[in-house]
Amino acid sequence: MSLTSELPRPPLYTLLIAELRGVGYSQRPLEGYAKRQMANDLNLLVESLGCGAPHVVGHDIGGMVAYAYAWQFSLKSLCILDVTIPGVGDWDDVVGTGKVWHFAFHQKRDIPETLVCGGREWLYITSFIRDLAFVHERLTDEDIAEYVLAYSRPGAFRAAMEMYRTFPQDILDNRSAGRLPASLPVLAIGGDKRWGAHMEKRLGAVSNNVVGGSIANCGHFVAEERPEEFLSLLLPFVRTVDEC
């Protein structure tokens, strides 16, 4: 037997990258953007695969959906990347700062769509991404063009704004749900140029089973800007959970 064949093999994972309701080629209904509903969409997809409880990873709005998934459905672990969660931890303090100025703007009925759609999508989305990123070369013009194309499809930008307009409901839902299950391992990560210094404490407000922190020289787009560093935290975390 060769030495190579004797070495332990890392576990294999099925990676499911879901386009949430209203995103990409998913349907863009007029309603249903409360994060509990979007988490239900995701759970139906997971159940259809018959793979059992998943490890759930979410970034930004996806992180809010991942959080709603965690208090509704069974999962092995939860990883949330660089986002503040409606109604959780320091939410009330955060929404009063200029760091999330867009929360209020995006919740205005019809105003963002009127001002941005119809030719200004490239300007708005490019400015938004460049402001939040630190490693700009990891988010190229070609990448941004894909985002612009996605949000230029009929109804797509409105769907994105509806995800913000449901924040009042999300706050009520998250606070009513209480703390996360005590046995659920949570990994909270952020870029040190955005939310990194706050993530572990933020999720610690609802869980005693949180690890995480900052990735150095990284902005909001953790997986894109620092993929190697991100995976060096995520993979050992999920493998440790699976080994327990």
KOLMAR-973695 format. One record per residue (C-alpha): residue number from 1; residue in one letter; x, y, z. Coordinates in steps of 0.25 Angstrom, whole numbers. Example, Ala and Ser with C-alpha at 12.3 -4.5 7.8 and 13.67 -1.06 7.14 Angstrom:
<nodes>
<node><num>1</num><residu>A</residu><east>49</east><north>-18</north><up>31</up></node>
<node><num>2</num><residu>S</residu><east>55</east><north>-4</north><up>29</up></node>
</nodes>
This chain:
<nodes>
<node><num>1</num><residu>M</residu><east>0</east><north>0</north><up>0</up></node>
<node><num>2</num><residu>S</residu><east>6</east><north>14</north><up>-4</up></node>
<node><num>3</num><residu>L</residu><east>8</east><north>25</north><up>7</up></node>
<node><num>4</num><residu>T</residu><east>-2</east><north>33</north><up>-1</up></node>
<node><num>5</num><residu>S</residu><east>-13</east><north>23</north><up>0</up></node>
<node><num>6</num><residu>E</residu><east>-11</east><north>22</north><up>15</up></node>
<node><num>7</num><residu>L</residu><east>-13</east><north>37</north><up>18</up></node>
<node><num>8</num><residu>P</residu><east>-27</east><north>41</north><up>23</up></node>
<node><num>9</num><residu>R</residu><east>-35</east><north>48</north><up>13</up></node>
<node><num>10</num><residu>P</residu><east>-43</east><north>61</north><up>16</up></node>
<node><num>11</num><residu>P</residu><east>-58</east><north>60</north><up>16</up></node>
<node><num>12</num><residu>L</residu><east>-65</east><north>63</north><up>3</up></node>
<node><num>13</num><residu>Y</residu><east>-76</east><north>73</north><up>2</up></node>
<node><num>14</num><residu>T</residu><east>-87</east><north>76</north><up>-7</up></node>
<node><num>15</num><residu>L</residu><east>-87</east><north>91</north><up>-10</up></node>
<node><num>16</num><residu>L</residu><east>-100</east><north>97</north><up>-12</up></node>
<node><num>17</num><residu>I</residu><east>-100</east><north>112</north><up>-17</up></node>
<node><num>18</num><residu>A</residu><east>-114</east><north>116</north><up>-17</up></node>
<node><num>19</num><residu>E</residu><east>-120</east><north>128</north><up>-24</up></node>
<node><num>20</num><residu>L</residu><east>-129</east><north>134</north><up>-14</up></node>
<node><num>21</num><residu>R</residu><east>-143</east><north>139</north><up>-17</up></node>
<node><num>22</num><residu>G</residu><east>-142</east><north>151</north><up>-26</up></node>
<node><num>23</num><residu>V</residu><east>-127</east><north>149</north><up>-29</up></node>
<node><num>24</num><residu>G</residu><east>-121</east><north>145</north><up>-42</up></node>
<node><num>25</num><residu>Y</residu><east>-130</east><north>135</north><up>-50</up></node>
<node><num>26</num><residu>S</residu><east>-139</east><north>132</north><up>-38</up></node>
<node><num>27</num><residu>Q</residu><east>-154</east><north>137</north><up>-39</up></node>
<node><num>28</num><residu>R</residu><east>-156</east><north>151</north><up>-35</up></node>
<node><num>29</num><residu>P</residu><east>-170</east><north>151</north><up>-28</up></node>
<node><num>30</num><residu>L</residu><east>-176</east><north>164</north><up>-22</up></node>
<node><num>31</num><residu>E</residu><east>-175</east><north>159</north><up>-8</up></node>
<node><num>32</num><residu>G</residu><east>-169</east><north>149</north><up>1</up></node>
<node><num>33</num><residu>Y</residu><east>-155</east><north>155</north><up>4</up></node>
<node><num>34</num><residu>A</residu><east>-156</east><north>154</north><up>19</up></node>
<node><num>35</num><residu>K</residu><east>-144</east><north>146</north><up>23</up></node>
<node><num>36</num><residu>R</residu><east>-152</east><north>135</north><up>30</up></node>
<node><num>37</num><residu>Q</residu><east>-159</east><north>133</north><up>16</up></node>
<node><num>38</num><residu>M</residu><east>-146</east><north>133</north><up>8</up></node>
<node><num>39</num><residu>A</residu><east>-140</east><north>123</north><up>18</up></node>
<node><num>40</num><residu>N</residu><east>-152</east><north>114</north><up>16</up></node>
<node><num>41</num><residu>D</residu><east>-149</east><north>115</north><up>1</up></node>
<node><num>42</num><residu>L</residu><east>-135</east><north>110</north><up>4</up></node>
<node><num>43</num><residu>N</residu><east>-139</east><north>99</north><up>13</up></node>
<node><num>44</num><residu>L</residu><east>-149</east><north>94</north><up>2</up></node>
<node><num>45</num><residu>L</residu><east>-137</east><north>93</north><up>-7</up></node>
<node><num>46</num><residu>V</residu><east>-128</east><north>86</north><up>3</up></node>
<node><num>47</num><residu>E</residu><east>-139</east><north>76</north><up>6</up></node>
<node><num>48</num><residu>S</residu><east>-141</east><north>73</north><up>-8</up></node>
<node><num>49</num><residu>L</residu><east>-127</east><north>68</north><up>-9</up></node>
<node><num>50</num><residu>G</residu><east>-129</east><north>58</north><up>2</up></node>
<node><num>51</num><residu>C</residu><east>-115</east><north>61</north><up>8</up></node>
<node><num>52</num><residu>G</residu><east>-119</east><north>64</north><up>23</up></node>
<node><num>53</num><residu>A</residu><east>-116</east><north>76</north><up>31</up></node>
<node><num>54</num><residu>P</residu><east>-106</east><north>85</north><up>24</up></node>
<node><num>55</num><residu>H</residu><east>-95</east><north>95</north><up>28</up></node>
<node><num>56</num><residu>V</residu><east>-101</east><north>108</north><up>24</up></node>
<node><num>57</num><residu>V</residu><east>-92</east><north>120</north><up>20</up></node>
<node><num>58</num><residu>G</residu><east>-98</east><north>134</north><up>17</up></node>
<node><num>59</num><residu>H</residu><east>-92</east><north>147</north><up>13</up></node>
<node><num>60</num><residu>D</residu><east>-99</east><north>161</north><up>15</up></node>
<node><num>61</num><residu>I</residu><east>-114</east><north>159</north><up>12</up></node>
<node><num>62</num><residu>G</residu><east>-111</east><north>144</north><up>10</up></node>
<node><num>63</num><residu>G</residu><east>-105</east><north>145</north><up>25</up></node>
<node><num>64</num><residu>M</residu><east>-119</east><north>150</north><up>29</up></node>
<node><num>65</num><residu>V</residu><east>-125</east><north>138</north><up>22</up></node>
<node><num>66</num><residu>A</residu><east>-115</east><north>129</north><up>28</up></node>
<node><num>67</num><residu>Y</residu><east>-119</east><north>134</north><up>42</up></node>
<node><num>68</num><residu>A</residu><east>-134</east><north>132</north><up>40</up></node>
<node><num>69</num><residu>Y</residu><east>-131</east><north>118</north><up>35</up></node>
<node><num>70</num><residu>A</residu><east>-123</east><north>115</north><up>48</up></node>
<node><num>71</num><residu>W</residu><east>-135</east><north>118</north><up>57</up></node>
<node><num>72</num><residu>Q</residu><east>-145</east><north>111</north><up>48</up></node>
<node><num>73</num><residu>F</residu><east>-138</east><north>98</north><up>43</up></node>
<node><num>74</num><residu>S</residu><east>-128</east><north>88</north><up>47</up></node>
<node><num>75</num><residu>L</residu><east>-114</east><north>90</north><up>42</up></node>
<node><num>76</num><residu>K</residu><east>-100</east><north>86</north><up>46</up></node>
<node><num>77</num><residu>S</residu><east>-93</east><north>99</north><up>47</up></node>
<node><num>78</num><residu>L</residu><east>-96</east><north>114</north><up>43</up></node>
<node><num>79</num><residu>C</residu><east>-85</east><north>123</north><up>37</up></node>
<node><num>80</num><residu>I</residu><east>-89</east><north>138</north><up>35</up></node>
<node><num>81</num><residu>L</residu><east>-80</east><north>148</north><up>27</up></node>
<node><num>82</num><residu>D</residu><east>-79</east><north>163</north><up>30</up></node>
<node><num>83</num><residu>V</residu><east>-93</east><north>167</north><up>32</up></node>
<node><num>84</num><residu>T</residu><east>-102</east><north>173</north><up>43</up></node>
<node><num>85</num><residu>I</residu><east>-114</east><north>165</north><up>46</up></node>
<node><num>86</num><residu>P</residu><east>-128</east><north>172</north><up>48</up></node>
<node><num>87</num><residu>G</residu><east>-132</east><north>172</north><up>62</up></node>
<node><num>88</num><residu>V</residu><east>-119</east><north>165</north><up>67</up></node>
<node><num>89</num><residu>G</residu><east>-108</east><north>170</north><up>76</up></node>
<node><num>90</num><residu>D</residu><east>-104</east><north>184</north><up>72</up></node>
<node><num>91</num><residu>W</residu><east>-114</east><north>186</north><up>61</up></node>
<node><num>92</num><residu>D</residu><east>-121</east><north>199</north><up>67</up></node>
<node><num>93</num><residu>D</residu><east>-107</east><north>206</north><up>69</up></node>
<node><num>94</num><residu>V</residu><east>-103</east><north>202</north><up>55</up></node>
<node><num>95</num><residu>V</residu><east>-115</east><north>207</north><up>47</up></node>
<node><num>96</num><residu>G</residu><east>-113</east><north>221</north><up>53</up></node>
<node><num>97</num><residu>T</residu><east>-99</east><north>222</north><up>46</up></node>
<node><num>98</num><residu>G</residu><east>-95</east><north>226</north><up>32</up></node>
<node><num>99</num><residu>K</residu><east>-88</east><north>213</north><up>31</up></node>
<node><num>100</num><residu>V</residu><east>-102</east><north>207</north><up>26</up></node>
<node><num>101</num><residu>W</residu><east>-108</east><north>220</north><up>20</up></node>
<node><num>102</num><residu>H</residu><east>-114</east><north>211</north><up>9</up></node>
<node><num>103</num><residu>F</residu><east>-123</east><north>204</north><up>18</up></node>
<node><num>104</num><residu>A</residu><east>-132</east><north>215</north><up>19</up></node>
<node><num>105</num><residu>F</residu><east>-131</east><north>219</north><up>5</up></node>
<node><num>106</num><residu>H</residu><east>-134</east><north>205</north><up>0</up></node>
<node><num>107</num><residu>Q</residu><east>-146</east><north>204</north><up>9</up></node>
<node><num>108</num><residu>K</residu><east>-153</east><north>216</north><up>2</up></node>
<node><num>109</num><residu>R</residu><east>-165</east><north>212</north><up>-6</up></node>
<node><num>110</num><residu>D</residu><east>-162</east><north>213</north><up>-21</up></node>
<node><num>111</num><residu>I</residu><east>-151</east><north>224</north><up>-20</up></node>
<node><num>112</num><residu>P</residu><east>-138</east><north>215</north><up>-22</up></node>
<node><num>113</num><residu>E</residu><east>-144</east><north>209</north><up>-34</up></node>
<node><num>114</num><residu>T</residu><east>-148</east><north>222</north><up>-40</up></node>
<node><num>115</num><residu>L</residu><east>-134</east><north>228</north><up>-38</up></node>
<node><num>116</num><residu>V</residu><east>-126</east><north>217</north><up>-41</up></node>
<node><num>117</num><residu>C</residu><east>-133</east><north>208</north><up>-52</up></node>
<node><num>118</num><residu>G</residu><east>-133</east><north>211</north><up>-66</up></node>
<node><num>119</num><residu>G</residu><east>-119</east><north>214</north><up>-69</up></node>
<node><num>120</num><residu>R</residu><east>-112</east><north>218</north><up>-56</up></node>
<node><num>121</num><residu>E</residu><east>-110</east><north>203</north><up>-51</up></node>
<node><num>122</num><residu>W</residu><east>-95</east><north>203</north><up>-55</up></node>
<node><num>123</num><residu>L</residu><east>-92</east><north>216</north><up>-47</up></node>
<node><num>124</num><residu>Y</residu><east>-99</east><north>212</north><up>-35</up></node>
<node><num>125</num><residu>I</residu><east>-95</east><north>198</north><up>-34</up></node>
<node><num>126</num><residu>T</residu><east>-80</east><north>201</north><up>-37</up></node>
<node><num>127</num><residu>S</residu><east>-80</east><north>212</north><up>-27</up></node>
<node><num>128</num><residu>F</residu><east>-86</east><north>203</north><up>-16</up></node>
<node><num>129</num><residu>I</residu><east>-77</east><north>191</north><up>-18</up></node>
<node><num>130</num><residu>R</residu><east>-64</east><north>200</north><up>-19</up></node>
<node><num>131</num><residu>D</residu><east>-68</east><north>207</north><up>-6</up></node>
<node><num>132</num><residu>L</residu><east>-70</east><north>194</north><up>2</up></node>
<node><num>133</num><residu>A</residu><east>-58</east><north>186</north><up>-4</up></node>
<node><num>134</num><residu>F</residu><east>-43</east><north>188</north><up>0</up></node>
<node><num>135</num><residu>V</residu><east>-36</east><north>179</north><up>-9</up></node>
<node><num>136</num><residu>H</residu><east>-42</east><north>185</north><up>-22</up></node>
<node><num>137</num><residu>E</residu><east>-35</east><north>176</north><up>-32</up></node>
<node><num>138</num><residu>R</residu><east>-42</east><north>164</north><up>-27</up></node>
<node><num>139</num><residu>L</residu><east>-55</east><north>170</north><up>-32</up></node>
<node><num>140</num><residu>T</residu><east>-53</east><north>173</north><up>-47</up></node>
<node><num>141</num><residu>D</residu><east>-61</east><north>181</north><up>-57</up></node>
<node><num>142</num><residu>E</residu><east>-65</east><north>168</north><up>-63</up></node>
<node><num>143</num><residu>D</residu><east>-70</east><north>164</north><up>-49</up></node>
<node><num>144</num><residu>I</residu><east>-78</east><north>177</north><up>-47</up></node>
<node><num>145</num><residu>A</residu><east>-84</east><north>175</north><up>-61</up></node>
<node><num>146</num><residu>E</residu><east>-90</east><north>162</north><up>-57</up></node>
<node><num>147</num><residu>Y</residu><east>-96</east><north>169</north><up>-45</up></node>
<node><num>148</num><residu>V</residu><east>-101</east><north>180</north><up>-53</up></node>
<node><num>149</num><residu>L</residu><east>-107</east><north>170</north><up>-63</up></node>
<node><num>150</num><residu>A</residu><east>-114</east><north>163</north><up>-52</up></node>
<node><num>151</num><residu>Y</residu><east>-120</east><north>175</north><up>-46</up></node>
<node><num>152</num><residu>S</residu><east>-124</east><north>181</north><up>-59</up></node>
<node><num>153</num><residu>R</residu><east>-134</east><north>169</north><up>-62</up></node>
<node><num>154</num><residu>P</residu><east>-149</east><north>173</north><up>-61</up></node>
<node><num>155</num><residu>G</residu><east>-153</east><north>174</north><up>-46</up></node>
<node><num>156</num><residu>A</residu><east>-139</east><north>170</north><up>-41</up></node>
<node><num>157</num><residu>F</residu><east>-135</east><north>183</north><up>-35</up></node>
<node><num>158</num><residu>R</residu><east>-149</east><north>185</north><up>-28</up></node>
<node><num>159</num><residu>A</residu><east>-147</east><north>171</north><up>-22</up></node>
<node><num>160</num><residu>A</residu><east>-134</east><north>175</north><up>-16</up></node>
<node><num>161</num><residu>M</residu><east>-141</east><north>187</north><up>-10</up></node>
<node><num>162</num><residu>E</residu><east>-152</east><north>178</north><up>-4</up></node>
<node><num>163</num><residu>M</residu><east>-141</east><north>171</north><up>4</up></node>
<node><num>164</num><residu>Y</residu><east>-139</east><north>184</north><up>11</up></node>
<node><num>165</num><residu>R</residu><east>-153</east><north>188</north><up>12</up></node>
<node><num>166</num><residu>T</residu><east>-156</east><north>175</north><up>20</up></node>
<node><num>167</num><residu>F</residu><east>-146</east><north>179</north><up>31</up></node>
<node><num>168</num><residu>P</residu><east>-157</east><north>183</north><up>41</up></node>
<node><num>169</num><residu>Q</residu><east>-163</east><north>169</north><up>40</up></node>
<node><num>170</num><residu>D</residu><east>-149</east><north>163</north><up>41</up></node>
<node><num>171</num><residu>I</residu><east>-146</east><north>170</north><up>54</up></node>
<node><num>172</num><residu>L</residu><east>-159</east><north>165</north><up>60</up></node>
<node><num>173</num><residu>D</residu><east>-157</east><north>151</north><up>55</up></node>
<node><num>174</num><residu>N</residu><east>-142</east><north>150</north><up>60</up></node>
<node><num>175</num><residu>R</residu><east>-146</east><north>156</north><up>73</up></node>
<node><num>176</num><residu>S</residu><east>-158</east><north>147</north><up>75</up></node>
<node><num>177</num><residu>A</residu><east>-149</east><north>135</north><up>72</up></node>
<node><num>178</num><residu>G</residu><east>-140</east><north>137</north><up>83</up></node>
<node><num>179</num><residu>R</residu><east>-126</east><north>132</north><up>84</up></node>
<node><num>180</num><residu>L</residu><east>-120</east><north>122</north><up>75</up></node>
<node><num>181</num><residu>P</residu><east>-120</east><north>107</north><up>79</up></node>
<node><num>182</num><residu>A</residu><east>-109</east><north>105</north><up>89</up></node>
<node><num>183</num><residu>S</residu><east>-103</east><north>93</north><up>82</up></node>
<node><num>184</num><residu>L</residu><east>-101</east><north>101</north><up>69</up></node>
<node><num>185</num><residu>P</residu><east>-87</east><north>104</north><up>65</up></node>
<node><num>186</num><residu>V</residu><east>-86</east><north>118</north><up>59</up></node>
<node><num>187</num><residu>L</residu><east>-75</east><north>124</north><up>51</up></node>
<node><num>188</num><residu>A</residu><east>-75</east><north>140</north><up>50</up></node>
<node><num>189</num><residu>I</residu><east>-65</east><north>146</north><up>41</up></node>
<node><num>190</num><residu>G</residu><east>-63</east><north>160</north><up>35</up></node>
<node><num>191</num><residu>G</residu><east>-53</east><north>168</north><up>28</up></node>
<node><num>192</num><residu>D</residu><east>-45</east><north>177</north><up>37</up></node>
<node><num>193</num><residu>K</residu><east>-49</east><north>189</north><up>28</up></node>
<node><num>194</num><residu>R</residu><east>-63</east><north>187</north><up>30</up></node>
<node><num>195</num><residu>W</residu><east>-70</east><north>178</north><up>41</up></node>
<node><num>196</num><residu>G</residu><east>-59</east><north>169</north><up>45</up></node>
<node><num>197</num><residu>A</residu><east>-57</east><north>175</north><up>59</up></node>
<node><num>198</num><residu>H</residu><east>-72</east><north>174</north><up>62</up></node>
<node><num>199</num><residu>M</residu><east>-76</east><north>160</north><up>57</up></node>
<node><num>200</num><residu>E</residu><east>-72</east><north>151</north><up>68</up></node>
<node><num>201</num><residu>K</residu><east>-79</east><north>160</north><up>79</up></node>
<node><num>202</num><residu>R</residu><east>-91</east><north>163</north><up>70</up></node>
<node><num>203</num><residu>L</residu><east>-94</east><north>148</north><up>68</up></node>
<node><num>204</num><residu>G</residu><east>-90</east><north>146</north><up>83</up></node>
<node><num>205</num><residu>A</residu><east>-102</east><north>154</north><up>87</up></node>
<node><num>206</num><residu>V</residu><east>-111</east><north>142</north><up>83</up></node>
<node><num>207</num><residu>S</residu><east>-101</east><north>130</north><up>84</up></node>
<node><num>208</num><residu>N</residu><east>-91</east><north>125</north><up>94</up></node>
<node><num>209</num><residu>N</residu><east>-85</east><north>116</north><up>83</up></node>
<node><num>210</num><residu>V</residu><east>-78</east><north>126</north><up>74</up></node>
<node><num>211</num><residu>V</residu><east>-64</east><north>127</north><up>69</up></node>
<node><num>212</num><residu>G</residu><east>-58</east><north>136</north><up>58</up></node>
<node><num>213</num><residu>G</residu><east>-53</east><north>150</north><up>56</up></node>
<node><num>214</num><residu>S</residu><east>-46</east><north>159</north><up>46</up></node>
<node><num>215</num><residu>I</residu><east>-39</east><north>156</north><up>33</up></node>
<node><num>216</num><residu>A</residu><east>-28</east><north>166</north><up>31</up></node>
<node><num>217</num><residu>N</residu><east>-27</east><north>176</north><up>19</up></node>
<node><num>218</num><residu>C</residu><east>-41</east><north>172</north><up>15</up></node>
<node><num>219</num><residu>G</residu><east>-54</east><north>179</north><up>12</up></node>
<node><num>220</num><residu>H</residu><east>-68</east><north>175</north><up>12</up></node>
<node><num>221</num><residu>F</residu><east>-67</east><north>164</north><up>1</up></node>
<node><num>222</num><residu>V</residu><east>-59</east><north>154</north><up>9</up></node>
<node><num>223</num><residu>A</residu><east>-60</east><north>142</north><up>0</up></node>
<node><num>224</num><residu>E</residu><east>-56</east><north>150</north><up>-12</up></node>
<node><num>225</num><residu>E</residu><east>-45</east><north>159</north><up>-6</up></node>
<node><num>226</num><residu>R</residu><east>-38</east><north>148</north><up>3</up></node>
<node><num>227</num><residu>P</residu><east>-43</east><north>134</north><up>-2</up></node>
<node><num>228</num><residu>E</residu><east>-31</east><north>127</north><up>3</up></node>
<node><num>229</num><residu>E</residu><east>-32</east><north>133</north><up>17</up></node>
<node><num>230</num><residu>F</residu><east>-47</east><north>131</north><up>17</up></node>
<node><num>231</num><residu>L</residu><east>-46</east><north>116</north><up>14</up></node>
<node><num>232</num><residu>S</residu><east>-35</east><north>114</north><up>24</up></node>
<node><num>233</num><residu>L</residu><east>-45</east><north>118</north><up>35</up></node>
<node><num>234</num><residu>L</residu><east>-57</east><north>112</north><up>29</up></node>
<node><num>235</num><residu>L</residu><east>-52</east><north>98</north><up>25</up></node>
<node><num>236</num><residu>P</residu><east>-46</east><north>94</north><up>39</up></node>
<node><num>237</num><residu>F</residu><east>-58</east><north>100</north><up>45</up></node>
<node><num>238</num><residu>V</residu><east>-68</east><north>91</north><up>38</up></node>
<node><num>239</num><residu>R</residu><east>-59</east><north>79</north><up>39</up></node>
<node><num>240</num><residu>T</residu><east>-57</east><north>80</north><up>54</up></node>
<node><num>241</num><residu>V</residu><east>-73</east><north>80</north><up>55</up></node>
<node><num>242</num><residu>D</residu><east>-74</east><north>68</north><up>46</up></node>
<node><num>243</num><residu>E</residu><east>-63</east><north>61</north><up>55</up></node>
<node><num>244</num><residu>C</residu><east>-71</east><north>63</north><up>68</up></node>
</nodes>
